[in-house]
Amino acid sequence: MTPLFAHTRSVVRRNYALLEPTGFVHSPAPQWQNGKAFVVISPAMGARFTQTHLTFDRHGTGQGETGDDEFCAYVVKGFGRAQFEGKATALGAGSFVYVPPATRWSIRAIRGCEIVIFSRKYVPLSGVPTPAPRIGHAKDVPGEPFLGDPDARLQVLLPDEPAFDMAVNIFTYQPGATLPMVETHIMEHGLVMLSGQGVYRLHDDWHPVRAGDVIWMGPYCPQWFVAIGKGPASYLYYKDVNRPPL
């Protein structure tokens, strides 16, 4: 329950949105059983991708075939198992799975598992093969200082190669660390706070954010972040990459 009647930090604007999890409402998800799907970012909002959060009250499953689409799933909490092309791999908190177009897939999750999925229509690039499925873990991806700042470290989960038209990264800030500039760019973002807290500038507005919050940033939305509090702040985010402007 919110502390004040009809109070929320959630806002939806023309080129950005901030959604706090107390306001999430689950939607039907035919591909998933024994879980709840929260579609927090979608084309209905103005985005060109979809961000879905899944939670499981008991053992759950999802399966399908991507067709023209692709997705990257990140395990925030709990355990599961992913299978495609006849190969099965155990998943735990910090695991991520990239599934390219035209691929059959299945994911199993146990009670308490939480998964974030970024999905979109894949955009082929002439002369470049479609990427292969990929499974990894955040712990195996080093955090590199962002623009030389050791207190702001970036983990690039998917390869920065022409075949990939999406990037999924984790940004971790020590208390007081910031983005080095107010960024304004053509890429759009979908973001979920994994830990800690801070303040995000979105367009001309300033928003306190904390673990669990979701942010959509449309193209050319001015954006900036500072971590506050006694511990590090981190977020998982998506952006579109390696393709000419639409």
Secondary structure, DSSP 8 states (H G I E B T S, - for coil): --SSTT----EE-SSEEEE-GGG---B--TTEEEEEEEEEE-GGGT-SSEEEEEEEEEEEEEEEE-TTEEEEEEEEESEEEEEETTEEEEEETTEEEEE-SS-EEEEEE-TT-EEEEEEEE----TT------EEEEGGGS--EEETTEEEEEEEE-S--STT--EEEEEEEE-TT-B-SS-B--S--EEEEEEESEEEEEETTEEEEEETT-EEEE-TT--EEEEEESSS-EEEEEEEE-SS---
